[in-house]
Amino acid sequence: MRQVPARRFKLKKPKAVDPLTGLPIQSVFKEELMRALVKAEQNQELVAIMILDINRFKRINDTMGPDMGDRLMVKIVERMGTCLPSFTLLARFNGDEFTILVKEITKEIQAVEIGEKLIQCFNHPFLLGNQEVYISSSLGISFYPSDGENYELLLQKASIALHWAKRDRDHYKLYEEEMIHELPSNMNLESELRRALDRDEFALFYQPLVDAHTGQLVALEALIRWQHPKKGLLLPASFIPVAEELGLIIPITEWVIQQACTQNRKWLDEGCTIVPISVNLSASHFHHTGLVEYINKVLQQTRLPSEYLELEITESISMNNSDFIFYTLHQLDSQGIKIAIDDFGMGYSSLRYLKHYPINSLKIDRSFIKDIANGDGTLANTVISLAHQFNLKVTAEGVENGEQLEYLKQQKCDRMQGFFFGKPEPPQTISEKFL
C-alpha cells in the first residue's frame, strides 16, 4: 500500500512517522509545537492546535474490514494534505484522530478558516473500488497564548473543544472556558488519559504463571495500571474501555510492549533467570498494519530474544478476517514469538483456527474455574482435553484455592495463574519473590 508523504511544513531532519500514512507521529508534533511556541512568543504571534476526529470510523472499519479501513485512511490523509497550507503540520494522533499545528498567524480567524476548509474537504465521497464512502469529521481548536502556553494544556483544551463539537453535532468548536466547567465525568477521564502517556503515569505490574505440577515460574503476564495523580492506582477496567473508544489503545499497548521487553532485558542483564512476558493485544491493535514492524523494532532496541515475548489475543480476533490473521500470526510465529488465546471458551471458538493457526497455548476463562468450586468442572475439562488434542498448552486463569489447584492438576492442566500463586506486583517485588 502506498504511503502518504508528510508534506506540510518541512521538518529539518528525518523523524519518526506513522507506518500507514507516512505522517509524523505525536512526539514529532510535540517537538515542532514547542519550537513554534518559542517563535510565536518572540514575534507576538498566535499558534493554533486542532484535533480532528473521523466520525464513526470504527464502525466503518468493523463493517468493511481493516484492509479497506486502511485504504480509506490513506485516502483521507491524501485529501487532507491538499486542504492544508504549507505553514501547517498534520500528524497522526491515534487511530482515527489527527492533530494539526497552525503557526505564523496573527488572528484566530485565520485558523478558523483553515479548519472550515479542512471540514469541507470531507463533503465529497471517497471511492473505494466501486463503492462510494461518505464520512464526516469533527474538529476542536485551541490557541496559544489564550488557552495555554504549553503542549499539554493546548492539547487538553483542543480535546475538550472536540468533545463539545461531537456532542453538539457541530463540525468544529473553539475552546471556551465555560466548556471545562460543564464536562461530564467521563470527559474529564478522557482528557486526563490523553496526557497520561506524556506524563509517564502508567506502570506495569506482573502476575506469575506457574507450572501446575512443579510450581515453578514459567511466565509473567504484564498488566497495566494507571497511577492517577488524584485517584490513585487505577485498574484497567476503569480506563481501557475509554482508551478503546478514543483510539488511544494502540499507543498505550505499544508502551506496554516497550516496557515489558525493556524490563525483561534488564532482568536478563542483572543475571536473573527470565521467563516469557505476555502482553494482551486488543482487536484494533492486532489489525493495525504496523504491529509486526513495531514489535520487531522493540525487540531489536532492547536486544531481547523473541522467545521471551508472548502475545495474548482473544477468540473474537482470531475469528475475523481470517486471511489477515493467518498472515500476521505466521509472521510473528516465524520470529519465535508465542501466541496465546485468552479467555478461551467465551463464545467465538472454532476448531479450524486451533488446527491451522500457529497458536501455542489457550487460557481458560476464569468463569470456568469458578465453576469447579460448585462441583462443575465440565467446561474446564473440555477445554483442557481439546487443547491437548491440538498439542497446545493450557493455562487456567483465576485459580484462588487449593481445591481448584488439585482438580486442575488431575485434569492435566499445564499452567496456572491466580491469587493462589501471586497477585500482580511491581517489577522489584517480582524479582525479589520469583527471579
Buried (B, 14 or more C-beta within 10 A) or exposed (E): EEBBEBBBBEBEEEBEBBBBBBBBBBEBBBBBBEEBBEEBEEEEBBBBBBBBBBBEBBEBBBEBBBBBBBBBBBBBBBBBBEBBEEBBBBBBBBBBBBBBBBBBBEEBEBBBEBBEEBBEBBEEEBEBEEEEBEBEBBBBBBBBBEBBEEBEBBBBBBBBBBBBBBEEEEBBBBBEEEBBEEBEEEBEBBBBBBBBBEEEBBBBBBBBBBEBEEEEBBBBBBBBBBBBEEEEEBEBEEBBEBBBEBBBBBBBBBBBBBBBBBBBBBBBEEEBEBBBBBBBBBBBBBBBBBBBEBBBBBBEEBEBBBEBBBBBBBBEBBBBBBEBBBEBBEBBBEBEBBBBBBBBBEEBBEEEBBEEBBBBBBBBBBBBBBBBEEEEBEBBBEBBEBBBEEEBBBBBBBBBEEEBBEBBEEBEBBBBBBEBBBEBBEBEBBBEEBB
